């Protein structure tokens, strides 16, 4: 079965710290976050050109001395587990490339499967909000136990990973950052991402200004009380 790929960036220096990667975009998501930056890929994937798998594999084969690996993102990639995702990852790994998975953590069993089979090398898992506020930030009813299970899998299996939270004013403030960091205490890495209002689906969020640098520094220091490696990512 061929995967429905709706975007491919040949070279990225920002999607995996310290790596040069290609980025594959898969359509569809089980969240409806109002601050989503890829809402078109989720609601109207047919508007994006379909990318053949063979094009990606050929590109990788011809750039072995330059590209470190592939980042698979979305949307939520794990929704495609029965549509050829595992097979594509296996092809990429057989070519000698690293694989990074971006996920919201809603399918812990598939995540564990990929880790156990050594099909992925790095996981970036979004933590949308404190666990008791997930529904507010995702606009859907979330099985929070799945999210917690994915967190524990990443913390216990030895795979390289990062948790990351987008700092959306009105949704994520210092109190929320503290609550999240406390829940993730002892994690390898926690990334606070700058909010970008321009491409938000929610009209009201488009009007918001991102947090200024001093506020961001304060958030980072708050998170560092629980996690040693806290990074800021953004403009």
Rosetta blueprint (number, residue, H / E / L):
1 X L
2 X L
3 X L
4 X L
5 X E
6 X E
7 X E
8 X E
9 X E
10 X E
11 X E
12 X E
13 X L
14 X L
15 X L
16 X L
17 X L
18 X L
19 X L
20 X L
21 X E
22 X E
23 X E
24 X E
25 X E
26 X E
27 X L
28 X L
29 X L
30 X L
31 X L
32 X L
33 X L
34 X L
35 X L
36 X L
37 X L
38 X L
39 X H
40 X H
41 X H
42 X H
43 X H
44 X L
45 X H
46 X H
47 X H
48 X L
49 X L
50 X L
51 X L
52 X L
53 X H
54 X H
55 X H
56 X H
57 X H
58 X H
59 X H
60 X H
61 X H
62 X L
63 X L
64 X L
65 X L
66 X L
67 X L
68 X L
69 X E
70 X E
71 X E
72 X E
73 X E
74 X L
75 X L
76 X L
77 X H
78 X H
79 X H
80 X H
81 X H
82 X H
83 X H
84 X H
85 X H
86 X H
87 X H
88 X H
89 X H
90 X H
91 X H
92 X H
93 X H
94 X H
95 X L
96 X L
97 X L
98 X E
99 X E
100 X E
101 X E
102 X E
103 X E
104 X L
105 X L
106 X L
107 X L
108 X H
109 X H
110 X H
111 X H
112 X H
113 X H
114 X H
115 X H
116 X H
117 X L
118 X L
119 X L
120 X L
121 X L
122 X E
123 X E
124 X E
125 X E
126 X E
127 X L
128 X L
129 X L
130 X L
131 X H
132 X H
133 X H
134 X H
135 X H
136 X H
137 X H
138 X H
139 X L
140 X L
141 X L
142 X L
143 X L
144 X H
145 X H
146 X H
147 X H
148 X H
149 X H
150 X H
151 X H
152 X H
153 X H
154 X H
155 X H
156 X H
157 X H
158 X L
159 X L
160 X E
161 X E
162 X E
163 X E
164 X E
165 X E
166 X E
167 X E
168 X L
169 X L
170 X L
171 X L
172 X L
173 X L
174 X H
175 X H
176 X H
177 X H
178 X H
179 X H
180 X H
181 X H
182 X H
183 X H
184 X L
185 X L
186 X L
187 X L
188 X L
189 X L
190 X E
191 X E
192 X E
193 X E
194 X E
195 X L
196 X L
197 X L
198 X L
199 X L
200 X L
201 X L
202 X L
203 X H
204 X H
205 X H
206 X H
207 X L
208 X L
209 X L
210 X L
211 X L
212 X L
213 X H
214 X H
215 X H
216 X H
217 X H
218 X H
219 X H
220 X H
221 X H
222 X H
223 X H
224 X L
225 X L
226 X L
227 X L
228 X L
229 X L
230 X E
231 X E
232 X E
233 X E
234 X L
235 X L
